[in-house]
Amino acid sequence: MAAVGNTGLDMAPFLRNTMFVGVNMGTIFNHNIPLSARLLRDIMQYHSQGIVKPPQPVNVMNFSQTEEAYRTMQTGKHIGKMVLVPGDDDIVPVGLQYLFFHSRANTIGAQDDPSGD
């Protein structure tokens, strides 16, 4: 999140020999099936042994609180996982007018002006 939000990364955890690692599992799954299988097998084994545990706490917020959830994550002071769920009366303000679909990437994007200006 620090890289995306340009917020900086607190260095204090590194004094305790903490390591932060990010891995793009999609790339591994697409390019190395044997490694993917081994990683999934190991992860499931570690989970069943209690070595790897789900993130705690799980903070559940409504879709209408999306901006609040994003701001909380931006501070870098939250712990655990944040999950957004739809509510019957949720209203999510959206300032974008056009949606587009990237079929090769299987993603949906949005922009104010479809001409890209």
C-alpha positions as CSV (number, residue, x, y, z in Angstrom):
1,M,0.0,0.0,0.0
2,A,2.9,2.4,0.7
3,A,4.0,2.2,-2.9
4,V,0.5,2.8,-4.3
5,G,-0.5,5.5,-1.9
6,N,3.1,7.0,-1.8
7,T,2.7,7.0,2.0
8,G,6.1,5.7,3.1
9,L,6.8,2.6,5.1
10,D,7.3,2.6,8.9
11,M,10.8,1.2,9.5
12,A,10.3,0.2,13.2
13,P,9.2,-3.4,12.4
14,F,12.5,-4.0,10.7
15,L,14.3,-3.5,14.0
16,R,12.6,-6.8,15.1
17,N,13.9,-8.6,12.0
18,T,10.4,-8.4,10.4
19,M,10.2,-9.1,6.7
20,F,7.5,-8.0,4.3
21,V,7.3,-10.0,1.1
22,G,4.9,-9.6,-1.9
23,V,4.5,-12.4,-4.5
24,N,2.3,-12.3,-7.6
25,M,0.8,-15.7,-7.4
26,G,-1.1,-15.2,-10.6
27,T,2.2,-15.0,-12.5
28,I,3.5,-18.1,-10.8
29,F,0.3,-20.0,-11.6
30,N,0.4,-18.9,-15.3
31,H,4.0,-19.8,-15.8
32,N,5.1,-22.6,-13.5
33,I,2.4,-25.3,-12.8
34,P,4.7,-27.6,-10.8
35,L,5.8,-24.8,-8.5
36,S,2.2,-23.6,-8.2
37,A,1.1,-27.1,-7.1
38,R,3.9,-27.4,-4.6
39,L,3.1,-23.9,-3.1
40,L,-0.6,-24.7,-2.7
41,R,0.2,-28.1,-1.2
42,D,2.6,-26.5,1.3
43,I,0.3,-23.7,2.2
44,M,-2.6,-26.1,2.9
45,Q,-0.3,-28.3,5.0
46,Y,1.0,-25.3,7.0
47,H,-2.6,-24.2,7.5
48,S,-3.8,-27.6,8.7
49,Q,-0.8,-27.7,11.2
50,G,-1.6,-24.2,12.5
51,I,1.6,-22.7,11.2
52,V,-0.2,-20.4,8.8
53,K,-3.3,-18.8,10.2
54,P,-5.9,-16.5,8.6
55,P,-5.4,-12.8,9.3
56,Q,-7.1,-11.5,12.4
57,P,-9.1,-9.5,13.1
58,V,-11.4,-9.4,10.2
59,N,-13.0,-5.9,10.0
60,V,-16.3,-6.0,8.1
61,M,-17.6,-2.8,6.6
62,N,-20.5,-2.0,4.3
63,F,-19.9,-0.9,0.7
64,S,-21.1,2.5,1.7
65,Q,-18.0,2.7,3.9
66,T,-15.6,2.0,1.0
67,E,-13.9,5.4,1.3
68,E,-13.5,5.0,5.1
69,A,-12.0,1.6,4.6
70,Y,-9.6,2.9,2.0
71,R,-8.5,5.8,4.2
72,T,-8.0,3.4,7.2
73,M,-5.8,1.2,5.0
74,Q,-3.9,4.2,3.8
75,T,-2.8,5.1,7.3
76,G,-1.1,1.8,7.6
77,K,-2.3,1.5,11.2
78,H,-4.9,-1.2,10.8
79,I,-4.3,-4.8,11.7
80,G,-5.9,-7.8,10.0
81,K,-8.1,-8.0,7.0
82,M,-10.8,-5.5,5.8
83,V,-13.8,-7.0,4.0
84,L,-16.4,-4.9,2.3
85,V,-19.9,-6.4,2.1
86,P,-23.1,-5.2,0.3
87,G,-25.9,-3.9,2.4
88,D,-29.5,-3.5,1.4
89,D,-29.5,0.3,1.8
90,D,-25.9,1.0,0.8
91,I,-25.3,4.0,-1.4
92,V,-21.8,4.2,-2.9
93,P,-21.0,7.6,-4.4
94,V,-19.3,7.2,-7.7
95,G,-17.8,10.2,-9.6
96,L,-17.0,8.3,-12.7
97,Q,-19.3,8.2,-15.7
98,Y,-18.0,5.5,-18.0
99,L,-17.0,1.8,-17.4
100,F,-14.9,-0.2,-19.8
101,F,-13.9,-3.9,-19.9
102,H,-10.4,-5.2,-20.7
103,S,-11.2,-8.6,-22.1
104,R,-7.6,-9.9,-22.1
105,A,-7.0,-8.8,-18.5
106,N,-10.5,-9.7,-17.2
107,T,-10.7,-6.4,-15.4
108,I,-13.2,-3.5,-15.3
109,G,-11.9,0.0,-15.3
110,A,-13.5,3.4,-15.1
111,Q,-12.8,6.9,-16.2
112,D,-14.5,10.3,-16.4
113,D,-14.2,10.7,-20.2
114,P,-14.2,7.7,-22.6
115,S,-11.9,9.6,-24.9
116,G,-9.1,9.3,-22.3
117,D,-8.8,13.1,-21.9
